[in-house]
Amino acid sequence: MKWEKVKLGDIATFSNGINFNKTAYAKGIKLIGVSNFGDRFYPDCSQLQEVKKDIVRLEDCLRNGDIVFVRSNGNKELVGRCMLVKNPTERVTYSGFCIRARLNDTDRYDPVYFTYYFKSKAFRRAVSGTAVGANIQNLSQARLSNHECRIPSIEVQHRIADILSVYDDLIENNQKQIKLLEEAAQRLYKEWFVDLRFPGHENTKIVDGVPEGWSRTNINEILTFHRGYDLTKNEMKAGRYPVVGSTTVIGYHNEFKIKGLGIVTGRSGSLGEYQFIWDNFWPHNTSLYISDYKDHNIFFVYSLLQTVDFASLNNGGDIPTLNRNVLSNIEVIEPEKKLQDMFAKIAEPQYQKIRNLEKQNNQLKMARDVLLPKLMSGEVEV
């Protein structure tokens, strides 16, 4: 099978995203930011923030087949991650911490194939040496343009893309089920603890604006957050314990720091995502984990945190950063322990289903990632 050697700059154009300040957030045009990547193949447009229309030019909007990379971030594990834009039904743009690739001729070059290529370890290694700032890792247009790769005919590109897409279609379907289960748990939380329609609410007095027996407090009073632990790629030794970064599992190690169950959120690089960890784990130094639940039910706590916008607490300038001290400014309502436990009894089976779906997804990802480099190198012919 004949493979063609090309420079990416000869077959694609690259463009950095838009820069703006916090005042630009408003109802308008959907925005892909670093926190939206995770391990996704396609962006979830329902989860995107929006910015004002007047700061977005037509050429800043994404088209079907565009591939968006994380261009710049304090967490180098996130730099180079990418997603494929597929048939957007509304206008979508991308932030200045991202970079867009647009293939010049999709009759010769398949965007799905190239998205898989860009997700391969070989490509990530090739573009990983891109640190040009003291604190921020960067992926430049020049670096991408000068990268050389070997590609097969368009027919083979399609076949490889079709094979790998089977895995990601199954993963995407599982992700949709996970989202529905999480939404069901959050609806129950809102009904009980926001709308105050909890069991027995009809006979409960309201004292100082909250049900009798409840209290107003702040996050730091009911939970203790702790910074994660340093662990470089070179120090990471193959094992079974997940290393949890700011938005996703970034690898596996032969040691753990914290016993599961646990909750982790981003501290540096990407903020606002919460991860429920079932097994023993190593929280990475780009994350915060809860080290003391102070007798609060963990399933209640996880749902409570979904109502707290940690992303808005950024105090790191160019590098999104969350300082634990600012958590003392976040007021929450603390219900009685028996109500927390009643809620958890209903919510826990939902989260168990989520765990099973996540296990399926991990197995699918592992199978896909074993096959991907063999297809991309031509070792396995199709």
Buried (B, 14 or more C-beta within 10 A) or exposed (E): EEEEEBEBBEBBEBBBBBEBEEEBBEEBBBBBBBBBBBBBBBBBBEEBBBBBEEBBEEEBBBEEBBBBBBBBBBBBBBBBBBBBBBEBEEBBBBBBBBBBBBBEEBEBBBBBBBBBBBBBEEBBEBBBEBEEEEEBBBBBBEBBBEBEBEBBEBEBBBBBBEBBBEBBEBBBEBBEBBBEBBEBBBEBBBBBBEEBEBEEBEEBEEEEEBBEBBBEEBBBBBBBBBBBBEBEEEEBEEBEBBBBBBBBBBBBBEEBBBEBBBBBBBBBBBBBBBBBBBEBBBBBBBBBBBEEBEEBBBBBBBBBBEEBEBBEBBEBEEBBBBEBEBBEEBEBBBBBEEBBEBBBEEBBEBBEBBBEBBEBBBEBBEEBBEBBBEBBEBEEEB
